[in-house]
Amino acid sequence: MTRASAAVFLNEGAGSARSARVRRTVELARHDLAADLHVIATPDASRLRTWLDERVDDYTTAIIAGGDGSLSIAYNVAATRPHLTLGYIPAGFGNATAHLLRLPRDPRALVDVLVRGEARPVDLVVVDGRLALFAGAGWDALVA
């Protein structure tokens, strides 16, 4: 199978996905990476996972534009695909992962990180057969 280089997977159902900043970042990423664009608008995790599963195998790089939930689904999808490099454009409400990874908010600076392929390693845990970046108890667990 011949794979294309990169694609941006935009979940417009994420909190700030329709903002000017996110739109500009997606536009720059598409241009600089010569990336395809795939768009969905859903808060439904299983639908998003199925949608990603059906599309990522055509690419070597998948840039996820969505919130922490969209990214969580994406790294679980990517876990079984060693050929796939994952990038992230924060487009949620809280964007806790973006803060953890110290990703720049400025669209140009963030796309420069993506273009350089700058790795930001993280530790993940397995919870009920799924990879997770965050774990919580009490209120955090209730709202997750």
ZISULTA-V550722 format. One record per run of one state. SS is the DSSP state (hx for helix, st for strand, lp for the rest). FROM is the first residue (numbers start at 1). LEN is the number of residues. Records with the same first field share a line. If there is no record, write none. Layout:
# ZISULTA-V550722
SS: FROM-LEN ; FROM-LEN
This chain:
# ZISULTA-V550722
lp: 1-3 ; 12-8 ; 34-2 ; 41-4 ; 54-2 ; 67-1 ; 79-6 ; 91-5 ; 101-6 ; 117-8 ; 128-2 ; 133-6 ; 144-1
st: 4-8 ; 36-5 ; 59-8 ; 85-6 ; 125-3 ; 130-3
hx: 20-14 ; 45-9 ; 56-3 ; 68-11 ; 96-5 ; 107-10 ; 139-5
